[in-house]
Amino acid sequence: MALTIAQNDAMLKSILREGVVLVDYGAPWCPPCKTLLPILEEIDLEMTGKVRIVKVNCEDLPVSAAEAGVMGMPTVIVYKEGQPLEKVVGLRPKAQYRNMLEKHL
């Protein structure tokens, strides 16, 4: 399954209510965001059915980005049942993202 791209704020809000969700807030012009994409695609394949990974383009959804408190990109936030649990700003090793998710399963 490929990463879910949030098309609008309402779609994102509805996805966040469903279990454990990792949201990647970024932009197409951001080099670290481009580096993060294949890492998240790997995690998505490895953890299919356990978590959902969603990509948010901050330029397309500025309201959602502001509500999430995004100040730098990429910002990754793990939500469970709509509640933000963990947030990291900047590019991190793949293991850190996996560990964030596994803690909340």
C-alpha positions in Angstrom: 0.0 0.0 0.0 1.4 3.4 -0.9 1.4 6.3 1.5 -1.8 8.2 1.9 -1.7 11.8 0.6 -4.0 14.1 2.6 -6.1 15.9 0.0 -7.8 18.3 2.4 -8.1 19.2 6.1 -11.3 17.2 6.5 -9.8 14.0 5.1 -6.8 14.4 7.4 -9.0 14.9 10.5 -11.0 11.8 9.6 -7.8 9.6 9.1 -6.4 10.8 12.4 -9.3 9.3 14.3 -8.4 5.7 13.1 -5.8 4.1 15.3 -2.1 4.8 15.1 -1.2 7.3 12.3 2.2 8.8 11.5 1.8 12.2 9.7 4.7 13.6 7.7 4.3 17.4 7.3 6.5 18.7 4.5 6.8 20.3 1.1 7.9 19.1 -2.4 10.7 21.7 -2.5 12.2 20.6 0.9 15.3 18.4 0.4 15.1 16.5 3.8 11.4 15.8 3.0 12.4 14.2 -0.3 15.0 12.0 1.6 12.4 11.1 4.2 9.8 9.8 1.7 11.5 6.5 0.8 12.1 5.8 4.5 8.4 6.2 5.3 7.5 4.1 2.3 9.6 1.3 3.7 8.1 1.6 7.1 4.6 1.6 5.5 5.4 -1.7 3.7 6.9 -3.2 6.9 4.0 -2.2 9.1 1.0 -2.6 6.7 -2.2 -3.1 8.6 -0.8 -1.9 11.9 -0.3 1.8 11.2 -1.2 4.4 8.6 1.3 6.8 7.2 0.0 10.1 5.8 1.9 12.8 3.8 0.7 16.4 4.2 2.0 19.1 1.9 2.1 22.2 4.2 1.5 24.5 1.2 -1.7 22.7 0.3 -3.0 22.3 3.8 -1.7 25.4 5.8 -4.5 25.2 8.3 -3.7 21.6 9.3 0.0 22.4 9.4 -0.6 25.4 11.7 -2.9 23.3 14.0 -0.1 20.7 14.3 2.3 23.5 15.2 4.6 22.8 12.3 7.5 25.3 12.5 10.1 23.4 10.4 10.1 20.6 7.8 9.9 17.8 7.8 7.8 17.5 11.0 6.6 14.0 11.9 3.8 13.5 14.4 2.5 10.2 15.7 -1.2 10.3 16.6 -3.4 7.7 18.3 -7.2 8.0 18.0 -6.7 11.6 17.0 -4.4 12.6 19.8 -0.8 13.8 19.0 1.6 11.7 21.1 5.1 12.4 19.7 6.7 14.9 17.4 10.1 15.2 15.8 11.3 18.0 13.6 14.0 17.3 11.0 15.3 14.2 9.3 15.9 11.2 11.7 17.1 7.6 11.2 14.5 5.1 10.1 14.8 3.3 13.4 13.6 6.3 15.3 10.4 6.5 13.3 9.7 2.8 13.7 10.3 3.0 17.4 7.9 5.9 17.7 5.2 3.9 16.0 5.9 0.6 17.8 5.6 2.3 21.2 2.0 3.2 20.6 0.7 -0.1 19.0 
